[in-house]
Amino acid sequence: MKFICALLLLVSPFLSAQCVDNEELCATVGKWDFSIGLGAGVLTNPLHDGENIPLVIVPSFSYYGERVFFQNNTLGYTLYENESIAFSAITLINNEYAYFNRWHPQNIFLPKSSSDVIDQSPSESFQPDISYKKVAKRKWALDVGAQLNWFISNSVNAEFKVLHDVNKAYRGFNANAEVSKVFRINEHSVLEVTLGAQWNSEALVDYYYGISADETSASSSIYQGKAGVNPYLNIGYAYRINDEWQLKAFLKRKKLSSNIYLSPIVQDTTVDLIFMGFFYEF
Amino acid sequence: MNFKSALMSTLILVMGFHVYAEQASDSLGNVSPSIKLKVTPSVCIVRDKGQLCKMRVTASWESNVPVDVCLYSNEKQLNCWNNQTDVKQVFDISLDKKLIFTLRNRQKTLATQYVKVNASQSNKYRRRLRSQWSLF
């Protein structure tokens, strides 16, 4: 930690990220930005029996005040900011719950008793696969924590987050570290590449992906989740057609930690997101 | 300067005047008016960009010959005058961006002046703390 602080102090005087009228990296203070995207895409669901989440209409919001900011699902208050770093208190909804959302019409008629919750054949000696619909419902979590942004240059931003759920859903922590670089291809086109890693504490992994003795009658199905790291890569491309319209395409691949994908309710080792569509800015 | 040079200089001056007189006349032999238009003040200061500015301006124009003209702000007609050479009049205007004042006769625009809007507080910007792609 001392090393990181020393490094920040060392580089701060030499690096600056001047903000001008640059829509990808900078926001106008005091102005709401709202856009709505219409296109086609999908977020894959790594759970057994988990339906992929279609993406057709994608709304996007952002507001930056002198201190307060809101961008999509993150609400924050910046405690300290200079040209090189920003330190903020933030809150956001943990997106792990999205895979367990049972509001899908197919999920309405679910077995409620614990006697019929396991898909297993008696002859199987290995850990059987379990539909996520047949384990106890997972709750959504509201995370609160801190975020540090390091503006390494005018086109490179490093972001670090540490969060804890305040509504006591999983009673644990998660953290995130990522580095993004914006490439301006020409006057109309921008490409952004992000490389990051998400760490989930043992409590989080166990809450969402663990199988307790209450949820299964087979001892071989019991699964104890452990802390794990999920690395990911994002690639976003935006082409500005005119003042109101943009064509955007986005790809994301997240590799799940073995402590997640070895869970009996998980069938995939990766989560992918792809979307392409037209965004109208109001 | 000898006589030959003096004669040449006189000829050039006379020919130059003749060319100018031809340019200032139309096909009917009428001399085109030379008009100066002035609108003051020419800048309105507002607090924020895009804010509406209400102000009182004085428009004045002078012509070397009596003319029939109308004054417009963008495409809105403000007033017309007949057979005048010198006019000064006050107008109340509202604008949120540059306004173009033009003095026109039936054929063409004779003079143009701009009134601009300047914001005293220009936009402030902050680095975004989440990527635009964080919606996914």
Interface residues (C-beta under 8 A of the other chain):
Chain A: A17 C19 V20 D21 N22 E24 L25 C26 A27 T28 V29 G30 K31 L43 L55 V58 P59 S60 S62 Y64 F69 Q71 N72 N73 T74 G76 T78 E81 A86 S88 Q147 N149 F151 N157 E159 S180 E192 T194 N234 G236 A238 F250 K252 L273 F275
Chain B: N123 K124 Y125 R126 R127 R128 L129 R130 S131 Q132 W133 S134 L135 F136
